[in-house]
Amino acid sequence: MSVTTVPLRPVSKGGLWLLWVGVIVLLIAGSAFAWQQTVVRDFEVVKAGEGKSPTDGDLVLIKYTGRLGDGTIFDQQEQAPMPVTGVVPGFSEALKKMQKGGKYKIVIPPEKGYGAEAKGPIPANSTLYFDVELIDFRSEAEVRAMQQMMQQQQMMQQGGPGGPGGPGAPAGPPPGAPQPQQ
């Protein structure tokens, strides 16, 4: 058996540099791609919503399910009103990215959740996983105005100005009430 040799030309120093740069670029690109595949996204849009997003001064109405890393559900609500700033930092940041009618998956690392502190069924240093739907949101001023209107309506129904027992109502106890003894 004979071996055929193929003469190779010598590689210039500049060509060797380019070869090494190409190898390094391929290694970096390959490791960056692998790293990107293992990174857990902290905010994922499942279904896009419409309109503006809530701000720090807003109150949101959401439907959510909260899970631990092992899949255990620690909390869920069909309609939960809450202030954007009244929750853990990671949840607040996520709420400000949402739009009305949208559905989202959120991952909150311990440092943006409860950290080293255990809270009820949530162990210390837990990563929290949420499925959230933003039903609606309003500014605090809108909510206060709605509350005032409801209080005024209740006063009217319970005998406030212009309602039963108000001006023009007959004097004395309401019908059927015990009469004072003489």
C-alpha positions in Angstrom: 0.0 0.0 0.0 1.3 3.4 -0.9 0.5 6.7 0.6 0.1 9.7 -1.7 1.3 12.9 -0.2 -0.3 16.2 -1.1 2.0 19.2 -0.9 0.6 22.0 1.3 1.6 25.6 0.9 2.9 27.2 4.0 0.3 29.4 5.8 1.3 33.1 6.2 1.3 34.7 9.7 -1.6 36.9 8.7 -3.6 33.8 7.6 -2.9 32.1 10.9 -4.3 35.0 12.8 -7.5 34.9 10.8 -7.8 31.2 11.4 -7.5 31.7 15.2 -10.0 34.7 15.1 -12.5 32.6 13.2 -12.2 29.7 15.8 -12.6 32.1 18.7 -15.7 33.7 17.0 -17.3 30.3 16.5 -16.6 29.3 20.1 -18.1 32.5 21.5 -21.1 32.4 19.1 -21.7 28.7 20.0 -21.5 29.3 23.8 -23.7 32.5 23.5 -26.3 30.4 21.7 -26.2 27.7 24.3 -26.4 30.2 27.1 -29.4 31.9 25.4 -31.2 28.5 25.3 -30.8 27.9 29.0 -31.9 31.4 30.2 -35.3 31.5 31.7 -37.3 34.4 30.5 -38.9 36.5 33.3 -41.7 37.8 31.2 -43.5 36.1 28.3 -46.5 37.3 26.4 -48.9 34.4 25.9 -51.7 36.5 24.4 -51.1 40.2 23.6 -53.4 42.8 25.1 -54.5 46.2 23.8 -54.0 49.8 24.9 -51.8 51.4 27.5 -50.0 49.6 30.3 -50.6 50.3 34.0 -48.3 52.7 35.9 -47.2 52.9 39.5 -50.3 55.0 40.4 -52.8 52.5 39.1 -54.9 49.7 40.6 -55.2 46.5 38.5 -57.8 43.7 38.3 -56.1 40.5 37.5 -56.7 36.7 37.2 -53.6 34.8 38.3 -52.2 31.5 39.5 -48.9 31.4 41.4 -46.7 28.3 41.5 -43.5 27.2 43.1 -40.7 25.6 41.1 -42.1 22.1 41.9 -45.5 23.1 40.4 -47.2 23.5 43.8 -49.9 26.2 43.6 -49.5 28.7 46.5 -52.1 31.2 45.4 -54.8 31.8 42.7 -57.6 34.3 42.2 -60.2 34.8 39.5 -60.5 38.6 40.1 -57.9 40.2 42.4 -57.7 44.0 42.7 -54.3 45.2 43.7 -52.2 48.4 43.5 -49.3 48.1 41.1 -46.8 49.2 43.8 -48.4 47.1 46.5 -46.7 43.8 45.4 -43.2 42.4 45.3 -40.9 44.3 42.9 -40.7 41.6 40.2 -44.5 41.4 40.0 -44.8 45.2 39.9 -42.3 45.4 37.1 -44.3 42.8 35.1 -47.6 44.5 35.7 -46.2 47.7 34.1 -45.4 45.7 30.9 -48.9 44.3 30.5 -51.9 45.5 28.5 -55.6 45.1 29.2 -56.9 41.7 28.0 -53.4 40.2 27.7 -52.2 36.9 29.2 -48.6 36.5 30.5 -46.2 34.1 32.1 -43.9 35.7 34.7 -40.9 34.3 36.5 -39.8 36.2 39.6 -36.4 35.3 41.1 -36.0 35.3 44.9 -34.2 38.7 44.8 -37.2 40.3 43.2 -39.7 38.3 45.2 -39.6 37.5 48.9 -35.8 36.8 49.0 -34.5 34.9 52.1 -37.8 35.4 53.9 -40.5 32.7 53.9 -44.1 34.0 53.4 -46.9 31.5 54.3 -46.7 28.6 51.9 -43.7 30.2 50.0 -40.3 28.9 51.3 -37.4 31.3 51.6 -35.3 31.9 48.4 -38.1 30.6 46.1 -38.5 31.5 42.4 -42.1 32.3 41.8 -44.0 31.3 38.6 -47.2 33.1 37.6 -49.8 32.9 34.9 -51.5 36.3 34.8 -54.4 37.8 32.8 -54.8 41.6 33.1 -58.6 42.1 33.2 -58.6 45.9 33.7 -56.9 48.7 35.4 -57.8 52.2 36.7 -55.9 55.1 38.2 -56.2 55.6 42.0 -58.1 58.9 41.3 -60.7 57.0 39.2 -61.1 54.4 41.9 -61.5 57.0 44.7 -64.2 58.8 42.6 -66.1 55.5 42.1 -65.9 54.8 45.8 -67.3 58.2 46.7 -70.2 57.8 44.2 -71.0 54.4 45.8 -70.9 55.9 49.3 -73.2 58.7 48.2 -75.6 56.2 46.7 -75.6 54.1 49.9 -76.3 57.2 52.0 -79.2 58.0 49.8 -80.6 54.5 50.1 -80.1 54.4 53.9 -81.8 57.7 54.6 -79.3 60.4 53.8 -80.2 63.8 52.3 -83.2 63.4 50.0 -83.6 59.7 50.7 -85.9 57.9 53.1 -85.9 59.8 56.4 -84.5 62.9 54.7 -86.3 66.3 54.4 -90.0 65.8 53.8 -90.2 62.4 55.5 -92.8 62.0 58.2 -91.5 62.6 61.7 -91.3 59.8 64.3 -90.1 56.3 64.2 -90.4 54.2 61.1 -93.5 52.1 60.7 -93.3 48.8 62.6 -90.7 50.2 65.1 -91.5 49.7 68.9 -93.4 52.7 70.3 -92.0 54.5 73.3 -93.8 53.7 76.6 -95.7 56.5 78.3 
